[in-house]
Amino acid sequence: MSLNYIWSGFFLVGFLAALAQFLFLGDTEIFKRIIDGTFDSARTGVMDIALPLAGVMTLWLGIMNIGEKAGAIDLLAKLIAPFFSRIFPGVPSNHPATGHMVMNFSANLLGLDNAATPFGLKAMESLQTLNPNKDEPTDAQIMFLVLHTSGLTLIPLAIMAQRSILGAADPSDIFIPCMVATYVATMTGIIAVSIRQRINLFNRVVVGWLGGITAFIAALVWYFTNYLTKPEIETFSKVFSNFVLMAVIGGFIIGALRKKVNVYEAFIEGAKGGIQTSLTVIPYLVGMLVAISVIRNAGLLGFVVQGFGWLFSHLGIDTDFVAALPTALMKPLSGSAAKAMMIDTMQTHGVDSFVGRLACVFQGSADTTFYIVALYFGSVGIRKTRYAISCGLIADFAGVLAAIAISYVFFH
């Protein structure tokens, strides 16, 4: 029911805000902007997201089916099973969902959004086979979704590319702040869900895995800071992430050929589900994107940012970060809208300004909670979200706070 109230609230609050601007500010164009925005968002949901997603899904579901035939997905599941069995206690250790989730998290770590989405949807579909109540998510589906919405990304490739396009002196200077912020968001998400599900995070295996991941990220930050120049970091990120993706495809094919699998037929068999999955999520995507556009075009974000500026200034808190908040506020709602806010902030304040860099760190600190809920739960017909949204937003908030703190250390 939470998604029901949130979705309805977007429309009602947007209408009230528009009505207030019409009555008190004399804005006669406000209702037209909102309605035009709903049409644009509906078109975007179908033409710019669902249809391109059909192509990507067709490709990567086919590749994943090859990996399953080759035994690669089972191998990944066995490697990660000791850790996943603790934080996903409802998922059997040998279940294919484990391998699918590993592939999704791996693609996210490398900043490969196009590959991460098909893997994630496949993981949600696999988890749904364990769900006795198909209308609401299991504990495992909630944990997976919140980990996904926290957006753990080691290589924010798309953000660095956009900074380069806009002429940043060092496009990769947001690399480490983004990594720190998204890691904080992910750890907060794990803790929040574990508290709700009463998962013991002080288990020796969990502590070992999380400690190992923390040590790896710290070592990566130390190495990049001390041994690589900024251009070398950008080049490494670009080459390594795409190399890994090609290695995955090549490894799947080689493994399948060794097992005498008809690779092409395996690809076609898996790819057939791509279009159907994309068609399934269209109503959920359009519904959420249209509701978000109402909030955005009603000007509520501007009012919220002004309110934060007034509040922090009266509390004696430095307000230099406030101008970057539109990106942070939009990020849980819409990735494309948040990206547009980030670009606008860099163009307005300067690509190498504190505000411009902070907007980039906000963009890389977490993922789009409401969009992911609509996409992933919608793909398997889940209508009740339980506490998935609240835990996802807690992780987002932690990422925002971490982004502000680390950006003050690096850029202010």
FIKE-994813 format. One record per residue (C-alpha): residue number from 1; chain; z, y, x. Coordinates in pm, whole numbers, padded with zeros to 5 digits. Each point is the difference from the previous one (the first is absolute). Example, Ala and Ser with C-alpha at 12.3 -4.5 7.8 and 13.67 -1.06 7.14 Angstrom:
2
<pt n="1" chain="A" up="00780" north="-00450" east="01230"/>
<pt n="2" chain="A" up="-00066" north="00344" east="00137"/>
//
This chain:
412
<pt n="1" chain="A" up="00000" north="00000" east="00000"/>
<pt n="2" chain="A" up="00051" north="00239" east="00293"/>
<pt n="3" chain="A" up="-00374" north="00026" east="00057"/>
<pt n="4" chain="A" up="-00046" north="00066" east="-00371"/>
<pt n="5" chain="A" up="00241" north="00296" east="00009"/>
<pt n="6" chain="A" up="-00137" north="00134" east="00328"/>
<pt n="7" chain="A" up="-00360" north="-00016" east="-00119"/>
<pt n="8" chain="A" up="00085" north="00167" east="-00332"/>
<pt n="9" chain="A" up="00212" north="00258" east="00181"/>
<pt n="10" chain="A" up="-00291" north="00104" east="00223"/>
<pt n="11" chain="A" up="-00202" north="00098" east="-00307"/>
<pt n="12" chain="A" up="00284" north="00164" east="-00193"/>
<pt n="13" chain="A" up="00143" north="00196" east="00292"/>
<pt n="14" chain="A" up="-00351" north="00104" east="00104"/>
<pt n="15" chain="A" up="-00072" north="00124" east="-00352"/>
<pt n="16" chain="A" up="00325" north="00198" east="-00016"/>
<pt n="17" chain="A" up="-00068" north="00157" east="00339"/>
<pt n="18" chain="A" up="-00351" north="00094" east="-00108"/>
<pt n="19" chain="A" up="00127" north="00142" east="-00329"/>
<pt n="20" chain="A" up="00256" north="00213" east="00186"/>
<pt n="21" chain="A" up="-00267" north="00137" east="00233"/>
<pt n="22" chain="A" up="-00223" north="00080" east="-00296"/>
<pt n="23" chain="A" up="00274" north="00176" east="-00199"/>
<pt n="24" chain="A" up="00184" north="00183" east="00279"/>
<pt n="25" chain="A" up="-00259" north="00043" east="00275"/>
<pt n="26" chain="A" up="-00308" north="00041" east="-00215"/>
<pt n="27" chain="A" up="-00190" north="-00278" east="00179"/>
<pt n="28" chain="A" up="-00280" north="-00075" east="-00246"/>
<pt n="29" chain="A" up="-00169" north="-00248" east="00232"/>
<pt n="30" chain="A" up="00294" north="-00235" east="00047"/>
<pt n="31" chain="A" up="-00087" north="-00244" east="-00280"/>
<pt n="32" chain="A" up="-00363" north="-00015" east="00110"/>
<pt n="33" chain="A" up="00105" north="-00080" east="00357"/>
<pt n="34" chain="A" up="00221" north="-00283" east="-00121"/>
<pt n="35" chain="A" up="-00263" north="-00154" east="-00229"/>
<pt n="36" chain="A" up="-00272" north="00034" east="00265"/>
<pt n="37" chain="A" up="00239" north="-00165" east="00244"/>
<pt n="38" chain="A" up="00054" north="-00297" east="-00232"/>
<pt n="39" chain="A" up="-00376" north="-00057" east="-00021"/>
<pt n="40" chain="A" up="-00037" north="00030" east="00377"/>
<pt n="41" chain="A" up="00289" north="-00239" east="00063"/>
<pt n="42" chain="A" up="-00136" north="-00255" east="-00247"/>
<pt n="43" chain="A" up="-00335" north="00010" east="00178"/>
<pt n="44" chain="A" up="00171" north="-00023" east="00339"/>
<pt n="45" chain="A" up="00201" north="-00302" east="-00108"/>
<pt n="46" chain="A" up="-00317" north="-00189" east="-00093"/>
<pt n="47" chain="A" up="-00275" north="00135" east="00225"/>
<pt n="48" chain="A" up="00190" north="00093" east="00318"/>
<pt n="49" chain="A" up="00276" north="-00263" east="00003"/>
<pt n="50" chain="A" up="-00065" north="-00303" east="-00222"/>
<pt n="51" chain="A" up="-00370" north="-00047" east="00076"/>
<pt n="52" chain="A" up="00030" north="00050" east="00378"/>
<pt n="53" chain="A" up="00307" north="-00226" east="-00016"/>
<pt n="54" chain="A" up="-00221" north="-00268" east="-00159"/>
<pt n="55" chain="A" up="-00215" north="-00007" east="00312"/>
<pt n="56" chain="A" up="00295" north="-00005" east="00238"/>
<pt n="57" chain="A" up="00179" north="-00263" east="-00207"/>
<pt n="58" chain="A" up="-00311" north="-00218" east="-00010"/>
<pt n="59" chain="A" up="-00029" north="00014" east="00379"/>
<pt n="60" chain="A" up="00363" north="-00058" east="00090"/>
<pt n="61" chain="A" up="00080" north="-00261" east="-00263"/>
<pt n="62" chain="A" up="-00294" north="-00192" east="00138"/>
<pt n="63" chain="A" up="00131" north="00040" east="00356"/>
<pt n="64" chain="A" up="00349" north="-00102" east="-00112"/>
<pt n="65" chain="A" up="-00133" north="-00315" east="-00165"/>
<pt n="66" chain="A" up="-00161" north="-00093" east="00332"/>
<pt n="67" chain="A" up="00338" north="00057" east="00167"/>
<pt n="68" chain="A" up="00170" north="-00225" east="-00254"/>
<pt n="69" chain="A" up="-00257" north="-00276" east="00051"/>
<pt n="70" chain="A" up="00046" north="00035" east="00376"/>
<pt n="71" chain="A" up="00379" north="-00037" east="-00032"/>
<pt n="72" chain="A" up="00065" north="00345" east="00151"/>
<pt n="73" chain="A" up="00192" north="00128" east="-00303"/>
<pt n="74" chain="A" up="00227" north="-00307" east="00005"/>
<pt n="75" chain="A" up="00060" north="00051" east="00372"/>
<pt n="76" chain="A" up="00103" north="00363" east="-00057"/>
<pt n="77" chain="A" up="00229" north="-00109" east="-00282"/>
<pt n="78" chain="A" up="00174" north="-00254" east="00225"/>
<pt n="79" chain="A" up="00049" north="00253" east="00279"/>
<pt n="80" chain="A" up="00161" north="00261" east="-00225"/>
<pt n="81" chain="A" up="00176" north="-00245" east="-00235"/>
<pt n="82" chain="A" up="00349" north="00020" east="00162"/>
<pt n="83" chain="A" up="00014" north="00374" east="-00063"/>
<pt n="84" chain="A" up="-00178" north="00010" east="-00335"/>
<pt n="85" chain="A" up="00214" north="-00281" east="-00141"/>
<pt n="86" chain="A" up="00301" north="00234" east="00039"/>
<pt n="87" chain="A" up="-00147" north="00315" east="-00156"/>
<pt n="88" chain="A" up="-00220" north="-00191" east="-00248"/>
<pt n="89" chain="A" up="00241" north="-00280" east="-00097"/>
<pt n="90" chain="A" up="-00195" north="-00080" east="-00317"/>
<pt n="91" chain="A" up="-00320" north="-00083" east="00191"/>
<pt n="92" chain="A" up="-00030" north="-00355" east="00142"/>
<pt n="93" chain="A" up="-00050" north="00001" east="00378"/>
<pt n="94" chain="A" up="-00335" north="-00176" east="-00025"/>
<pt n="95" chain="A" up="-00139" north="00214" east="-00283"/>
<pt n="96" chain="A" up="-00335" north="00175" east="00071"/>
<pt n="97" chain="A" up="00146" north="00331" east="-00118"/>
<pt n="98" chain="A" up="00185" north="00025" east="00331"/>
<pt n="99" chain="A" up="-00323" north="-00003" east="00199"/>
<pt n="100" chain="A" up="-00162" north="00249" east="-00235"/>
<pt n="101" chain="A" up="00294" north="00240" east="00036"/>
<pt n="102" chain="A" up="-00014" north="-00031" east="00379"/>
<pt n="103" chain="A" up="-00370" north="00091" east="-00007"/>
<pt n="104" chain="A" up="00075" north="00300" east="-00222"/>
<pt n="105" chain="A" up="00283" north="00128" east="00219"/>
<pt n="106" chain="A" up="-00209" north="-00053" east="00314"/>
<pt n="107" chain="A" up="-00290" north="00202" east="-00139"/>
<pt n="108" chain="A" up="00241" north="00276" east="-00104"/>
<pt n="109" chain="A" up="00155" north="00009" east="00347"/>
<pt n="110" chain="A" up="-00343" north="00066" east="00146"/>
<pt n="111" chain="A" up="-00082" north="00269" east="-00256"/>
<pt n="112" chain="A" up="-00283" north="-00209" east="-00150"/>
<pt n="113" chain="A" up="00033" north="00102" east="-00365"/>
<pt n="114" chain="A" up="-00328" north="-00158" east="-00108"/>
<pt n="115" chain="A" up="00109" north="-00341" east="00126"/>
<pt n="116" chain="A" up="00364" north="00035" east="-00104"/>
<pt n="117" chain="A" up="-00074" north="00045" east="-00371"/>
<pt n="118" chain="A" up="-00188" north="-00330" east="-00054"/>
<pt n="119" chain="A" up="00264" north="-00187" east="00198"/>
<pt n="120" chain="A" up="00274" north="00166" east="-00204"/>
<pt n="121" chain="A" up="-00163" north="-00076" east="-00333"/>
<pt n="122" chain="A" up="-00047" north="-00360" east="00106"/>
<pt n="123" chain="A" up="00367" north="-00017" east="00100"/>
<pt n="124" chain="A" up="00108" north="00139" east="-00338"/>
<pt n="125" chain="A" up="-00221" north="-00254" east="-00176"/>
<pt n="126" chain="A" up="00156" north="-00282" east="00204"/>
<pt n="127" chain="A" up="00352" north="00123" east="-00076"/>
<pt n="128" chain="A" up="-00088" north="00016" east="-00370"/>
<pt n="129" chain="A" up="-00050" north="-00378" east="00000"/>
<pt n="130" chain="A" up="00376" north="-00028" east="00064"/>
<pt n="131" chain="A" up="00086" north="00242" east="-00280"/>
<pt n="132" chain="A" up="00149" north="-00163" east="-00314"/>
<pt n="133" chain="A" up="-00014" north="00327" east="-00194"/>
<pt n="134" chain="A" up="-00351" north="00141" east="00047"/>
<pt n="135" chain="A" up="00079" north="00343" east="-00151"/>
<pt n="136" chain="A" up="00256" north="00106" east="00260"/>
<pt n="137" chain="A" up="00013" north="-00040" east="00379"/>
<pt n="138" chain="A" up="00211" north="-00254" east="00184"/>
<pt n="139" chain="A" up="00243" north="00106" east="00272"/>
<pt n="140" chain="A" up="-00255" north="-00106" east="00261"/>
<pt n="141" chain="A" up="-00275" north="00212" east="-00158"/>
<pt n="142" chain="A" up="00230" north="00302" east="-00003"/>
<pt n="143" chain="A" up="00095" north="-00048" east="00366"/>
<pt n="144" chain="A" up="-00366" north="-00036" east="00094"/>
<pt n="145" chain="A" up="-00103" north="00305" east="-00199"/>
<pt n="146" chain="A" up="00275" north="00223" east="00143"/>
<pt n="147" chain="A" up="-00080" north="-00110" east="00355"/>
<pt n="148" chain="A" up="-00363" north="00083" east="-00071"/>
<pt n="149" chain="A" up="00077" north="00340" east="-00154"/>
<pt n="150" chain="A" up="00215" north="00092" east="00300"/>
<pt n="151" chain="A" up="-00326" north="-00010" east="00192"/>
<pt n="152" chain="A" up="00107" north="-00132" east="00341"/>
<pt n="153" chain="A" up="-00291" north="00107" east="00223"/>
<pt n="154" chain="A" up="-00004" north="-00007" east="00378"/>
<pt n="155" chain="A" up="-00340" north="00164" east="00035"/>
<pt n="156" chain="A" up="-00072" north="00292" east="-00242"/>
<pt n="157" chain="A" up="-00369" north="-00012" east="00083"/>
<pt n="158" chain="A" up="-00131" north="00186" east="-00305"/>
<pt n="159" chain="A" up="00241" north="00291" east="00053"/>
<pt n="160" chain="A" up="-00090" north="00033" east="00366"/>
<pt n="161" chain="A" up="-00370" north="-00007" east="-00090"/>
<pt n="162" chain="A" up="00049" north="00279" east="-00254"/>
<pt n="163" chain="A" up="00189" north="00211" east="00254"/>
<pt n="164" chain="A" up="-00284" north="-00049" east="00246"/>
<pt n="165" chain="A" up="-00256" north="00110" east="-00259"/>
<pt n="166" chain="A" up="00197" north="00321" east="-00059"/>
<pt n="167" chain="A" up="00011" north="00076" east="00373"/>
<pt n="168" chain="A" up="00356" north="-00093" east="00099"/>
<pt n="169" chain="A" up="00071" north="00043" east="00371"/>
<pt n="170" chain="A" up="00172" north="-00343" east="00008"/>
<pt n="171" chain="A" up="-00088" north="-00197" east="-00317"/>
<pt n="172" chain="A" up="00240" north="-00280" east="00094"/>
<pt n="173" chain="A" up="00310" north="00215" east="00051"/>
<pt n="174" chain="A" up="00127" north="-00112" east="-00343"/>
<pt n="175" chain="A" up="-00022" north="-00367" east="00104"/>
<pt n="176" chain="A" up="00365" north="-00051" east="00099"/>
<pt n="177" chain="A" up="00153" north="00217" east="-00280"/>
<pt n="178" chain="A" up="-00202" north="-00193" east="-00260"/>
<pt n="179" chain="A" up="00113" north="-00331" east="00148"/>
<pt n="180" chain="A" up="00367" north="00103" east="-00007"/>
<pt n="181" chain="A" up="-00014" north="00140" east="-00354"/>
<pt n="182" chain="A" up="-00178" north="-00300" east="-00150"/>
<pt n="183" chain="A" up="00238" north="-00238" east="00177"/>
<pt n="184" chain="A" up="00300" north="00181" east="-00151"/>
<pt n="185" chain="A" up="-00163" north="-00022" east="-00344"/>
<pt n="186" chain="A" up="-00063" north="-00373" east="00042"/>
<pt n="187" chain="A" up="00352" north="-00080" east="00116"/>
<pt n="188" chain="A" up="00142" north="00205" east="-00288"/>
<pt n="189" chain="A" up="-00219" north="-00190" east="-00246"/>
<pt n="190" chain="A" up="00119" north="-00335" east="00136"/>
<pt n="191" chain="A" up="00364" north="00107" east="-00024"/>
<pt n="192" chain="A" up="-00038" north="00144" east="-00352"/>
<pt n="193" chain="A" up="-00164" north="-00313" east="-00139"/>
<pt n="194" chain="A" up="00237" north="-00231" east="00188"/>
<pt n="195" chain="A" up="00298" north="00174" east="-00157"/>
<pt n="196" chain="A" up="-00147" north="-00047" east="-00348"/>
<pt n="197" chain="A" up="-00087" north="-00365" east="00071"/>
<pt n="198" chain="A" up="00319" north="-00071" east="00197"/>
<pt n="199" chain="A" up="-00191" north="-00116" east="00306"/>
<pt n="200" chain="A" up="00212" north="-00036" east="00314"/>
<pt n="201" chain="A" up="-00172" north="00208" east="00266"/>
<pt n="202" chain="A" up="00265" north="-00090" east="00257"/>
<pt n="203" chain="A" up="-00136" north="-00351" east="00017"/>
<pt n="204" chain="A" up="-00072" north="-00093" east="00364"/>
<pt n="205" chain="A" up="-00370" north="-00063" east="-00066"/>
<pt n="206" chain="A" up="-00049" north="00328" east="-00189"/>
<pt n="207" chain="A" up="00187" north="00201" east="00264"/>
<pt n="208" chain="A" up="-00206" north="-00169" east="00271"/>
<pt n="209" chain="A" up="-00331" north="00080" east="-00167"/>
<pt n="210" chain="A" up="00086" north="00357" east="-00098"/>
<pt n="211" chain="A" up="00155" north="00060" east="00342"/>
<pt n="212" chain="A" up="-00311" north="-00137" east="00167"/>
<pt n="213" chain="A" up="-00228" north="00222" east="-00208"/>
<pt n="214" chain="A" up="00219" north="00302" east="00078"/>
<pt n="215" chain="A" up="-00007" north="-00082" east="00372"/>
<pt n="216" chain="A" up="-00379" north="-00043" east="-00010"/>
<pt n="217" chain="A" up="-00053" north="00337" east="-00168"/>
<pt n="218" chain="A" up="00240" north="00170" east="00244"/>
<pt n="219" chain="A" up="-00181" north="-00161" east="00296"/>
<pt n="220" chain="A" up="-00337" north="00107" east="-00141"/>
<pt n="221" chain="A" up="00120" north="00358" east="-00040"/>
<pt n="222" chain="A" up="00141" north="-00002" east="00355"/>
<pt n="223" chain="A" up="-00321" north="-00142" east="00150"/>
<pt n="224" chain="A" up="-00231" north="00239" east="-00183"/>
<pt n="225" chain="A" up="00221" north="00297" east="00087"/>
<pt n="226" chain="A" up="00028" north="-00079" east="00370"/>
<pt n="227" chain="A" up="-00327" north="-00170" east="00094"/>
<pt n="228" chain="A" up="-00277" north="00118" east="-00233"/>
<pt n="229" chain="A" up="-00150" north="00344" east="-00051"/>
<pt n="230" chain="A" up="-00063" north="00130" east="-00350"/>
<pt n="231" chain="A" up="-00375" north="-00077" east="00011"/>
<pt n="232" chain="A" up="00079" north="-00350" east="00131"/>
<pt n="233" chain="A" up="00240" north="-00061" east="-00291"/>
<pt n="234" chain="A" up="-00271" north="00099" east="-00248"/>
<pt n="235" chain="A" up="-00259" north="-00221" east="00172"/>
<pt n="236" chain="A" up="00241" north="-00294" east="00018"/>
<pt n="237" chain="A" up="00083" north="00033" east="-00370"/>
<pt n="238" chain="A" up="-00363" north="00010" east="-00103"/>
<pt n="239" chain="A" up="-00115" north="-00290" east="00220"/>
<pt n="240" chain="A" up="00302" north="-00228" east="-00042"/>
<pt n="241" chain="A" up="00026" north="00013" east="-00379"/>
<pt n="242" chain="A" up="-00368" north="-00074" east="-00059"/>
<pt n="243" chain="A" up="-00007" north="-00261" east="00278"/>
<pt n="244" chain="A" up="00286" north="-00186" east="-00167"/>
<pt n="245" chain="A" up="-00185" north="00005" east="-00332"/>
<pt n="246" chain="A" up="-00315" north="-00142" east="00157"/>
<pt n="247" chain="A" up="00212" north="-00259" east="00185"/>
<pt n="248" chain="A" up="00149" north="-00111" east="-00333"/>
<pt n="249" chain="A" up="-00344" north="-00047" east="-00154"/>
<pt n="250" chain="A" up="-00130" north="-00181" east="00309"/>
<pt n="251" chain="A" up="00311" north="-00217" east="00024"/>
<pt n="252" chain="A" up="-00023" north="-00102" east="-00366"/>
<pt n="253" chain="A" up="-00366" north="-00097" east="00037"/>
<pt n="254" chain="A" up="00053" north="-00195" east="00324"/>
<pt n="255" chain="A" up="00298" north="-00183" east="-00149"/>
<pt n="256" chain="A" up="-00198" north="-00090" east="-00312"/>
<pt n="257" chain="A" up="-00298" north="-00122" east="00202"/>
<pt n="258" chain="A" up="00230" north="-00225" east="00206"/>
<pt n="259" chain="A" up="00122" north="-00156" east="-00326"/>
<pt n="260" chain="A" up="-00360" north="-00061" east="-00111"/>
<pt n="261" chain="A" up="00033" north="00252" east="-00285"/>
<pt n="262" chain="A" up="-00315" north="00145" east="-00152"/>
<pt n="263" chain="A" up="00091" north="00356" east="00093"/>
<pt n="264" chain="A" up="-00257" north="00176" east="-00216"/>
<pt n="265" chain="A" up="00089" north="-00199" east="-00312"/>
<pt n="266" chain="A" up="00369" north="00065" east="00066"/>
<pt n="267" chain="A" up="-00074" north="00371" east="00023"/>
<pt n="268" chain="A" up="-00195" north="00001" east="-00328"/>
<pt n="269" chain="A" up="00272" north="-00202" east="-00174"/>
<pt n="270" chain="A" up="00270" north="00250" east="00097"/>
<pt n="271" chain="A" up="-00216" north="00309" east="-00053"/>
<pt n="272" chain="A" up="-00066" north="-00081" east="-00366"/>
<pt n="273" chain="A" up="00345" north="00126" east="-00097"/>
<pt n="274" chain="A" up="-00052" north="00347" east="00149"/>
<pt n="275" chain="A" up="-00187" north="00160" east="-00289"/>
<pt n="276" chain="A" up="00225" north="-00154" east="-00266"/>
<pt n="277" chain="A" up="00313" north="00130" east="00173"/>
<pt n="278" chain="A" up="-00149" north="00349" east="00023"/>
<pt n="279" chain="A" up="-00093" north="-00002" east="-00369"/>
<pt n="280" chain="A" up="00351" north="-00115" east="-00092"/>
<pt n="281" chain="A" up="00169" north="00298" east="00167"/>
<pt n="282" chain="A" up="-00228" north="00271" east="-00144"/>
<pt n="283" chain="A" up="00215" north="00078" east="-00310"/>
<pt n="284" chain="A" up="00317" north="00019" east="00211"/>
<pt n="285" chain="A" up="-00165" north="00221" east="00262"/>
<pt n="286" chain="A" up="-00156" north="00238" east="-00251"/>
<pt n="287" chain="A" up="00322" north="00029" east="-00198"/>
<pt n="288" chain="A" up="00210" north="00086" east="00306"/>
<pt n="289" chain="A" up="-00254" north="00232" east="00165"/>
<pt n="290" chain="A" up="-00053" north="00199" east="-00320"/>
<pt n="291" chain="A" up="00375" north="00042" east="-00050"/>
<pt n="292" chain="A" up="00038" north="00117" east="00359"/>
<pt n="293" chain="A" up="-00284" north="00248" east="-00038"/>
<pt n="294" chain="A" up="00179" north="00157" east="-00298"/>
<pt n="295" chain="A" up="00306" north="00067" east="00216"/>
<pt n="296" chain="A" up="-00211" north="00134" east="00285"/>
<pt n="297" chain="A" up="-00225" north="00227" east="-00208"/>
<pt n="298" chain="A" up="00293" north="00129" east="-00205"/>
<pt n="299" chain="A" up="00125" north="00163" east="00322"/>
<pt n="300" chain="A" up="00335" north="-00176" east="00000"/>
<pt n="301" chain="A" up="-00010" north="-00072" east="00372"/>
<pt n="302" chain="A" up="-00031" north="00370" east="00076"/>
<pt n="303" chain="A" up="00305" north="00078" east="-00211"/>
<pt n="304" chain="A" up="00199" north="-00280" east="00162"/>
<pt n="305" chain="A" up="-00088" north="00120" east="00351"/>
<pt n="306" chain="A" up="00097" north="00358" east="-00087"/>
<pt n="307" chain="A" up="00327" north="-00129" east="-00140"/>
<pt n="308" chain="A" up="00075" north="-00192" east="00320"/>
<pt n="309" chain="A" up="-00080" north="00308" east="00206"/>
<pt n="310" chain="A" up="00238" north="00213" east="-00205"/>
<pt n="311" chain="A" up="00275" north="-00263" east="00014"/>
<pt n="312" chain="A" up="-00017" north="-00067" east="00375"/>
<pt n="313" chain="A" up="-00018" north="00369" east="00087"/>
<pt n="314" chain="A" up="00316" north="00069" east="-00202"/>
<pt n="315" chain="A" up="00172" north="-00293" east="00171"/>
<pt n="316" chain="A" up="-00085" north="00147" east="00339"/>
<pt n="317" chain="A" up="-00229" north="-00292" east="00092"/>
<pt n="318" chain="A" up="-00317" north="00063" east="00200"/>
<pt n="319" chain="A" up="-00292" north="00003" east="-00244"/>
<pt n="320" chain="A" up="-00291" north="-00040" east="00241"/>
<pt n="321" chain="A" up="-00059" north="-00353" east="-00131"/>
<pt n="322" chain="A" up="-00033" north="00103" east="-00366"/>
<pt n="323" chain="A" up="-00369" north="00092" east="00025"/>
<pt n="324" chain="A" up="-00079" north="-00363" east="00090"/>
<pt n="325" chain="A" up="00189" north="-00148" east="-00296"/>
<pt n="326" chain="A" up="-00302" north="-00024" east="-00237"/>
<pt n="327" chain="A" up="-00129" north="-00289" east="00212"/>
<pt n="328" chain="A" up="00338" north="-00176" east="-00015"/>
<pt n="329" chain="A" up="00032" north="00052" east="-00376"/>
<pt n="330" chain="A" up="-00352" north="-00121" east="-00071"/>
<pt n="331" chain="A" up="00012" north="-00304" east="00231"/>
<pt n="332" chain="A" up="00192" north="-00233" east="-00239"/>
<pt n="333" chain="A" up="-00244" north="00092" east="-00277"/>
<pt n="334" chain="A" up="-00346" north="-00004" east="00155"/>
<pt n="335" chain="A" up="-00122" north="-00070" east="00351"/>
<pt n="336" chain="A" up="-00326" north="00192" east="-00043"/>
<pt n="337" chain="A" up="00181" north="00302" east="-00147"/>
<pt n="338" chain="A" up="00256" north="-00010" east="00283"/>
<pt n="339" chain="A" up="-00282" north="-00014" east="00253"/>
<pt n="340" chain="A" up="-00159" north="00303" east="-00165"/>
<pt n="341" chain="A" up="00335" north="00181" east="00020"/>
<pt n="342" chain="A" up="00031" north="-00093" east="00367"/>
<pt n="343" chain="A" up="-00346" north="00132" east="00081"/>
<pt n="344" chain="A" up="00060" north="00318" east="-00198"/>
<pt n="345" chain="A" up="00330" north="00056" east="00183"/>
<pt n="346" chain="A" up="-00166" north="-00041" east="00340"/>
<pt n="347" chain="A" up="-00282" north="00234" east="-00098"/>
<pt n="348" chain="A" up="00238" north="00261" east="-00139"/>
<pt n="349" chain="A" up="00272" north="-00003" east="00266"/>
<pt n="350" chain="A" up="-00192" north="-00136" east="00298"/>
<pt n="351" chain="A" up="-00064" north="-00358" east="00106"/>
<pt n="352" chain="A" up="00242" north="00031" east="00295"/>
<pt n="353" chain="A" up="00265" north="00200" east="-00182"/>
<pt n="354" chain="A" up="00342" north="-00145" east="-00076"/>
<pt n="355" chain="A" up="-00083" north="-00010" east="-00371"/>
<pt n="356" chain="A" up="-00341" north="-00159" east="00061"/>
<pt n="357" chain="A" up="00147" north="-00272" east="00219"/>
<pt n="358" chain="A" up="00290" north="-00062" east="-00238"/>
<pt n="359" chain="A" up="-00245" north="-00050" east="-00288"/>
<pt n="360" chain="A" up="-00171" north="-00269" east="00210"/>
<pt n="361" chain="A" up="00333" north="-00172" east="00069"/>
<pt n="362" chain="A" up="00080" north="00012" east="-00374"/>
<pt n="363" chain="A" up="-00336" north="-00166" east="-00067"/>
<pt n="364" chain="A" up="00081" north="-00277" east="00247"/>
<pt n="365" chain="A" up="00365" north="-00048" east="-00093"/>
<pt n="366" chain="A" up="-00046" north="-00214" east="-00313"/>
<pt n="367" chain="A" up="-00257" north="-00128" east="-00247"/>
<pt n="368" chain="A" up="-00090" north="00087" east="-00360"/>
<pt n="369" chain="A" up="00273" north="-00161" east="-00210"/>
<pt n="370" chain="A" up="-00134" north="00065" east="-00351"/>
<pt n="371" chain="A" up="-00358" north="-00081" east="00093"/>
<pt n="372" chain="A" up="00104" north="-00327" east="00167"/>
<pt n="373" chain="A" up="00220" north="-00097" east="-00295"/>
<pt n="374" chain="A" up="-00290" north="00057" east="-00239"/>
<pt n="375" chain="A" up="-00250" north="-00180" east="00224"/>
<pt n="376" chain="A" up="00203" north="-00301" east="00112"/>
<pt n="377" chain="A" up="00200" north="-00069" east="-00314"/>
<pt n="378" chain="A" up="-00302" north="00079" east="-00215"/>
<pt n="379" chain="A" up="-00214" north="-00253" east="00187"/>
<pt n="380" chain="A" up="00224" north="-00283" east="-00123"/>
<pt n="381" chain="A" up="00092" north="00143" east="-00341"/>
<pt n="382" chain="A" up="00359" north="00107" east="00077"/>
<pt n="383" chain="A" up="00111" north="00275" east="-00239"/>
<pt n="384" chain="A" up="00374" north="00029" east="00067"/>
<pt n="385" chain="A" up="00088" north="00133" east="00345"/>
<pt n="386" chain="A" up="00380" north="-00063" east="00006"/>
<pt n="387" chain="A" up="00136" north="00190" east="00303"/>
<pt n="388" chain="A" up="-00320" north="-00003" east="00207"/>
<pt n="389" chain="A" up="-00076" north="00370" east="-00051"/>
<pt n="390" chain="A" up="00353" north="00123" east="00067"/>
<pt n="391" chain="A" up="00026" north="-00197" east="00327"/>
<pt n="392" chain="A" up="-00348" north="00111" east="00100"/>
<pt n="393" chain="A" up="00092" north="00364" east="-00056"/>
<pt n="394" chain="A" up="00322" north="-00043" east="00200"/>
<pt n="395" chain="A" up="-00210" north="-00123" east="00292"/>
<pt n="396" chain="A" up="-00241" north="00292" east="-00047"/>
<pt n="397" chain="A" up="00288" north="00249" east="00002"/>
<pt n="398" chain="A" up="00140" north="-00148" east="00321"/>
<pt n="399" chain="A" up="-00344" north="00029" east="00157"/>
<pt n="400" chain="A" up="-00023" north="00367" east="-00099"/>
<pt n="401" chain="A" up="00341" north="00080" east="00149"/>
<pt n="402" chain="A" up="-00091" north="-00187" east="00319"/>
<pt n="403" chain="A" up="-00334" north="00181" east="00018"/>
<pt n="404" chain="A" up="00170" north="00340" east="-00023"/>
<pt n="405" chain="A" up="00262" north="-00091" east="00262"/>
<pt n="406" chain="A" up="-00242" north="-00151" east="00253"/>
<pt n="407" chain="A" up="-00252" north="00283" east="-00046"/>
<pt n="408" chain="A" up="00266" north="00259" east="00077"/>
<pt n="409" chain="A" up="00076" north="-00192" east="00320"/>
<pt n="410" chain="A" up="-00365" north="-00034" east="00107"/>
<pt n="411" chain="A" up="-00175" north="00312" east="-00132"/>
<pt n="412" chain="A" up="00241" north="00277" east="-00100"/>
//
